[in-house]
Amino acid sequence: MALRLPGQGGVRLQTGLDTLDYELAGEMASSLGRAGDRVARAMAALNAHEARDAERVPLVKAAAVAVHAYFIQRELIGLRRHHDAIRDYGISGEVLARLGAS
C-alpha cells in the first residue's frame, strides 16, 4: 500500500485522516475485487465439471466457501443485497444452498 500525500491523484484531501480514509477505501475495493476473482475461478471450475458425481462435491464446497467469503466482504463495506453479484457471477442455487455449511 502506497501512501499518497494530500492533494495527489486529483483528490483533494484536507487532513491525515482523509488520506487514511482514502487509502482504506482503496484497500477495501481491492480486497473485494480479489474475493470476486476467487468466486469467478471457483464457479468456472464448477461449471466446467458438468457430471453429477463424487468429484463435483469438493468443487461445490470450494465455490460455496468463496461465495460466502465474498458476501461477507460485501457486507463489511455496506453492500447488503447480493442479487446482482449472484447474477453477474452465475452463482447457482446448488452453491447458495451450501453457504455457511461446513
C-alpha positions in Angstrom: 0.0 0.0 0.0 1.5 3.3 -1.1 0.6 6.4 1.0 -0.3 9.4 -1.2 0.2 12.9 0.1 -2.9 15.0 0.4 -3.9 16.5 -3.0 -2.3 13.9 -5.2 -4.1 11.9 -7.8 -6.8 14.5 -8.4 -8.4 14.0 -5.0 -8.0 17.0 -2.6 -7.5 15.6 0.9 -7.6 18.0 3.9 -6.2 16.0 6.8 -4.2 12.9 7.6 -7.5 11.2 8.4 -8.8 12.0 4.9 -5.7 10.4 3.5 -6.2 7.3 5.7 -9.9 7.0 4.7 -8.9 7.3 1.1 -6.3 4.5 1.4 -8.7 2.3 3.4 -11.4 2.7 0.7 -8.9 1.6 -1.9 -7.8 -1.4 0.1 -11.4 -2.4 0.7 -12.1 -2.2 -3.0 -9.0 -4.2 -3.8 -9.9 -6.9 -1.3 -13.5 -7.1 -2.7 -12.0 -7.5 -6.2 -9.7 -10.3 -5.1 -12.7 -12.1 -3.4 -14.7 -11.7 -6.6 -11.9 -13.2 -8.6 -11.9 -16.2 -6.3 -15.7 -16.6 -6.8 -15.2 -16.4 -10.6 -12.5 -19.0 -10.6 -14.5 -21.4 -8.3 -17.6 -21.0 -10.4 -15.7 -21.6 -13.6 -14.2 -24.8 -12.2 -17.6 -25.9 -11.0 -19.3 -25.1 -14.4 -16.6 -26.9 -16.3 -17.4 -30.1 -14.4 -20.9 -31.0 -15.6 -21.1 -34.5 -14.4 -23.0 -35.1 -11.1 -20.5 -37.4 -9.4 -18.4 -37.5 -6.3 -15.7 -35.3 -7.9 -18.2 -32.4 -8.0 -18.8 -32.3 -4.3 -15.4 -30.6 -3.4 -16.0 -28.1 -6.3 -19.4 -27.2 -4.9 -17.9 -26.8 -1.4 -15.0 -24.7 -2.7 -17.4 -22.4 -4.6 -19.6 -22.1 -1.5 -16.6 -21.1 0.6 -15.5 -18.5 -2.0 -19.1 -17.1 -2.3 -19.5 -17.0 1.5 -16.3 -15.0 1.9 -17.2 -12.7 -0.9 -20.6 -12.0 0.6 -19.0 -11.2 3.9 -16.6 -8.8 2.2 -19.5 -7.1 0.5 -21.5 -6.8 3.8 -18.4 -5.3 5.6 -18.4 -2.4 3.2 -22.1 -1.9 3.3 -23.4 -3.8 0.3 -26.2 -5.9 1.8 -28.1 -7.0 -1.4 -26.4 -9.8 -3.3 -28.8 -10.2 -6.2 -26.6 -8.5 -8.7 -23.5 -10.5 -7.6 -25.4 -13.7 -7.8 -26.5 -12.9 -11.4 -23.1 -11.5 -12.5 -21.1 -14.4 -11.3 -23.7 -17.0 -12.2 -23.8 -18.4 -8.7 -26.1 -21.4 -8.8 -28.7 -22.5 -6.3 -26.6 -25.5 -5.6 -23.9 -23.3 -4.3 -26.2 -20.9 -2.5 -27.8 -23.8 -0.6 -24.4 -24.6 0.9 -23.5 -21.2 2.1 -22.2 -21.4 5.7 -22.3 -25.2 5.7 -19.0 -26.9 6.7 
